[in-house]
Amino acid sequence: MNRKSFLKTITGGTLAMTLAPNLMMAEDLQILDIKSDRKLTILHTNDQHSRIEPFDESYTKNPNQGGFARRASLIQKIRSEENNVLLLDSGDIFQGTPYFNFFGGEVEFKLMSMMKYDASTMGNHDFDNGLQGFLNALPNAKFPFICSNYDFKNTVLDGKTSPYKIFIKNGIKVGIFGVGIKLDGLVGKKQYQETVYSDPIEVAQHYSNFLKTEKKCDLVICLSHIGYDYKEDPEKVSDKILAAKTENIDLILGGHTHTFLPEPQNFINRQGKNVLVNQVGWAGLLLGRLDFFFDSNKNVKHISWNNQVIDSSITV
């Protein structure tokens, strides 16, 4: 991705799409009494790939961009301005720089914990040191890993991940589950051992129904590491297909395909309702942000977004 195309992704905006029939359009923002409405700020990353330091200034595509310290400063600034923030990741935290080769994920998990991530799911590269390698690094992660379609029952990771989590922010109940890509053929059997993979669409439908109907969540989020789209194989399960073939998911935060979406994309689910999908490329070059505004009945009234570039303009 060249710099010109990359910069197109950082202009924030408002989303004129319906998660509820009475969602306000962008031009109606002026009459929305934001102060009286509940607001939830969702920040997210994906495919960090151990890129702790910014890219070098000589890097041709994204010179002097990225870096965990800059991201931490930006997150801290947002938290100082917003009361209700969820910080999430969609997997592939590991693999890509010597930090992972030397420290096996310890550095990444410690820094994410310092940034106070609320949750993450696992990507295929998070298996690169094997299940034991992931387990060795796990005590450094002060946040849960949500894995709904990986069954670790007969492995060392049994009981170390959760199929879902519920967070309550200012009275807004947010249910989160996570789905990962098929490991067979992508990850060595030695790395994932007896991990059992289940179809992400079936699992997503189960947990989205459970969270929305039984747990009465106001917002259901899927942390996905199955990929946004596969033009060469359009039938392969992706976030686009997941959105279309399920119901009760409000937001899919994706990963795996390193897709720089120009803005959150809107898809129609099998009930004819809208689902948002967002993904912010790779290597921590962007911090995704979506702001959900709810009315007193906890219906979504308005959504704004800003996929913000991480560069030297952020003071560390």
C-alpha positions in Angstrom: 0.0 0.0 0.0 1.5 3.3 -1.0 1.6 6.4 1.2 -1.0 8.3 -0.9 -3.5 5.4 -0.6 -2.7 5.0 3.1 -3.4 8.6 4.0 -6.9 8.3 2.5 -7.8 6.0 5.3 -7.3 8.5 8.1 -10.1 11.0 7.4 -12.8 10.4 10.0 -16.5 10.7 9.4 -20.0 9.7 10.3 -21.8 6.6 9.2 -25.3 7.0 7.7 -26.2 3.3 8.3 -28.8 1.6 10.4 -28.1 -0.6 13.4 -31.5 0.6 14.5 -34.4 1.9 12.4 -34.1 5.4 13.9 -30.3 5.8 13.6 -29.6 9.5 12.9 -27.9 10.4 9.6 -24.7 12.3 9.4 -26.5 15.6 8.7 -28.6 15.2 11.8 -25.7 15.2 14.1 -26.2 18.9 15.0 -29.6 18.2 16.6 -28.4 15.2 18.6 -27.9 16.1 22.2 -24.7 14.1 22.6 -24.2 15.1 26.2 -27.4 13.4 27.2 -26.7 10.2 25.3 -24.6 7.3 26.3 -21.4 7.1 24.3 -19.1 4.1 23.8 -15.7 4.5 22.2 -14.3 1.4 20.6 -10.6 1.4 19.7 -9.1 -1.6 17.9 -6.0 -3.0 16.2 -5.2 -6.1 14.2 -2.1 -7.9 12.8 0.4 -6.1 15.0 3.1 -8.6 14.1 5.5 -7.6 16.8 6.1 -4.2 15.3 7.2 -2.5 18.5 9.3 0.2 16.9 8.1 2.6 14.1 9.2 1.8 10.6 12.5 3.4 9.6 12.5 6.7 7.8 14.0 4.9 4.8 11.0 2.5 4.5 9.5 3.3 1.2 5.8 2.6 1.9 5.1 4.0 5.4 8.3 5.8 6.6 8.5 6.6 10.3 5.0 5.3 11.0 3.7 3.0 13.6 5.2 2.2 17.0 3.8 1.0 20.3 4.9 4.0 22.3 3.0 6.4 20.0 -0.1 4.2 20.0 0.1 4.2 23.8 0.2 8.0 23.9 -2.8 8.3 21.6 -4.8 5.8 23.6 -4.0 7.6 26.8 -5.1 10.9 25.2 -8.4 9.4 24.1 -9.0 7.9 27.5 -8.5 11.3 29.1 -11.2 12.7 26.8 -13.7 9.8 26.9 -15.3 8.0 29.9 -16.2 4.7 28.2 -13.5 3.1 26.1 -13.1 -0.5 24.9 -9.7 -1.4 23.5 -9.7 -4.6 21.4 -7.4 -6.6 19.1 -8.2 -9.1 16.4 -5.1 -11.4 16.5 -1.6 -12.0 15.0 0.1 -10.1 17.8 3.2 -12.3 17.2 5.8 -12.7 14.5 7.5 -10.2 12.3 10.5 -8.7 14.2 13.3 -9.9 16.4 11.3 -8.8 19.5 9.3 -12.0 19.0 12.2 -14.2 18.0 14.1 -13.2 21.2 11.3 -12.8 23.7 8.6 -15.0 22.5 5.7 -12.6 22.9 6.5 -11.3 26.3 7.2 -7.8 25.1 4.1 -7.5 23.1 1.8 -8.8 25.9 3.5 -6.5 28.5 3.1 -3.4 26.4 -0.5 -4.3 25.5 -1.2 -4.7 29.2 0.3 -1.3 29.9 -2.1 0.1 27.3 -4.9 -1.7 29.1 -6.3 -3.7 26.3 -9.7 -5.1 27.3 -9.5 -8.3 25.1 -8.0 -10.0 22.1 -8.6 -13.0 19.9 -5.9 -15.3 18.5 -4.6 -15.2 15.0 -2.7 -18.0 13.2 0.7 -16.5 13.9 0.0 -16.5 17.6 0.5 -20.3 17.3 4.0 -19.8 15.8 5.8 -20.8 19.1 3.4 -23.6 19.6 0.8 -23.8 22.3 3.4 -24.1 25.1 5.1 -21.0 23.7 1.9 -19.0 23.8 1.2 -20.3 27.4 4.7 -19.3 28.5 4.0 -15.7 27.4 0.4 -15.6 28.6 1.1 -14.5 32.2 2.3 -11.2 30.8 -1.1 -10.5 29.2 -3.4 -8.8 31.7 -6.4 -9.1 29.4 -8.4 -12.1 28.2 -8.1 -14.0 24.9 -11.6 -14.7 23.5 -11.6 -17.8 21.2 -15.0 -19.2 20.4 -14.3 -21.6 17.5 -11.0 -23.0 18.8 -11.5 -25.8 21.4 -8.3 -26.3 23.5 -9.8 -29.0 25.7 -7.0 -31.6 25.1 -4.2 -29.1 25.1 -2.1 -27.0 27.6 -4.3 -24.0 26.8 -7.4 -25.7 28.2 -9.2 -23.1 30.3 -6.8 -20.4 29.4 -9.1 -18.6 26.9 -12.8 -17.6 27.0 -15.5 -18.3 24.4 -17.1 -14.9 25.2 -16.9 -11.9 27.5 -19.4 -9.2 28.6 -18.4 -5.7 29.4 -20.6 -3.0 30.9 -19.8 0.6 30.1 -22.0 3.3 31.5 -25.0 0.9 31.5 -24.3 -0.3 27.9 -23.9 -4.1 27.9 -21.3 -5.2 25.3 -21.0 -8.9 24.4 -17.8 -10.0 22.6 -16.8 -13.3 21.0 -14.0 -14.3 18.7 -13.5 -16.5 15.6 -10.2 -17.6 14.0 -9.2 -19.0 10.7 -8.8 -22.7 9.9 -5.4 -23.8 11.1 -4.9 -27.0 9.1 -2.7 -26.2 6.1 -1.8 -22.8 7.5 -0.2 -23.7 10.8 1.9 -26.8 11.4 0.2 -29.6 13.3 3.1 -29.5 15.8 2.1 -25.9 16.7 -1.6 -26.3 17.2 -1.6 -30.0 18.3 -5.1 -31.2 19.4 -6.8 -27.8 19.0 -10.2 -28.5 17.4 -11.5 -25.9 14.9 -15.2 -25.3 14.3 -17.0 -23.5 11.5 -16.8 -19.8 12.3 -20.3 -19.1 10.8 -22.0 -21.7 13.0 -20.1 -20.6 16.1 -20.7 -16.9 15.4 -24.4 -17.6 15.1 -24.5 -19.5 18.3 -22.7 -16.8 20.4 -24.3 -13.8 18.8 -27.8 -15.3 19.5 -26.7 -16.2 23.1 -25.3 -12.7 23.8 -28.1 -10.8 22.2 -31.1 -12.9 23.3 -30.1 -14.7 26.5 -27.6 -12.2 27.9 -29.5 -9.2 26.6 -26.4 -7.4 25.3 -27.0 -4.0 23.7 -24.1 -4.4 21.3 -22.5 -7.6 20.0 -19.0 -7.5 18.7 -17.1 -10.3 16.8 -13.3 -10.2 17.0 -12.5 -12.0 13.7 -9.3 -13.4 12.4 -10.7 -15.0 9.3 -10.0 -12.3 6.7 -12.0 -9.5 5.2 -12.4 -10.9 1.6 -10.8 -13.4 -0.8 -11.3 -12.2 -4.4 -9.4 -15.3 -5.7 -11.7 -17.6 -3.7 -15.0 -15.7 -3.2 -16.6 -18.8 -1.4 -14.0 -18.9 1.3 -15.4 -17.8 4.7 -14.6 -14.2 5.3 -15.9 -11.3 7.3 -18.2 -10.3 4.4 -19.7 -13.8 4.3 -19.9 -14.0 8.1 -21.8 -10.7 8.2 -24.3 -11.9 5.5 -24.9 -15.4 6.9 -25.5 -14.6 10.5 -27.7 -12.4 12.7 -27.4 -10.4 15.9 -23.8 -9.3 15.2 -23.6 -5.5 15.3 -19.8 -5.0 14.6 -17.1 -7.2 13.2 -13.5 -6.1 13.9 -11.4 -8.1 11.5 -7.8 -9.2 10.8 -5.7 -11.7 8.9 -5.9 -10.1 5.4 -4.1 -6.9 6.4 -6.9 -4.9 4.8 -6.8 -1.1 5.0 -10.4 -0.3 4.8 -11.1 3.3 3.8 -14.0 3.4 6.3 -16.1 0.8 8.2 -18.1 -1.2 5.7 -21.8 -1.9 5.9 -23.3 -5.4 5.1 -26.8 -6.8 5.3 -27.3 -9.8 7.5 -29.7 -12.6 6.9 -32.4 -10.7 8.8 -32.0 -7.7 6.5 -30.2 -5.7 9.2 -26.9 -3.9 9.0 -23.6 -5.1 10.2 -20.4 -2.9 10.3 -17.0 -4.4 9.5 -13.7 -2.6 10.1 -10.1 -3.6 9.7 -7.0 -1.4 10.0 -4.3 -3.0 8.0 -1.3 -4.3 9.9 1.8 -3.4 11.9 0.0 -0.9 14.1 0.1 1.7 11.4 -3.5 2.8 12.3 -5.6 2.8 15.4 -9.2 2.1 14.5 -11.9 4.1 16.3 -15.7 3.9 16.3 -17.9 6.0 18.6 -21.4 4.6 19.3 -24.0 7.0 20.7 -27.0 5.4 22.4 -30.3 7.0 23.4 -31.9 6.5 26.8 -33.4 3.2 25.6 -29.9 2.0 24.6 -30.7 2.2 20.9 -27.9 3.2 18.6 -28.6 6.8 17.4 -25.4 7.7 15.7 -21.9 6.3 14.8 -18.8 8.2 14.0 -15.4 6.8 13.0 -11.7 7.7 12.7 -9.0 5.3 11.6 -6.1 7.4 12.9 -2.6 7.1 11.5 0.2 6.5 14.0 3.1 8.8 13.1 5.6 11.3 14.4 2.8 13.9 15.0 1.9 11.9 18.2 4.0 13.1 21.1 5.5 10.3 23.2 
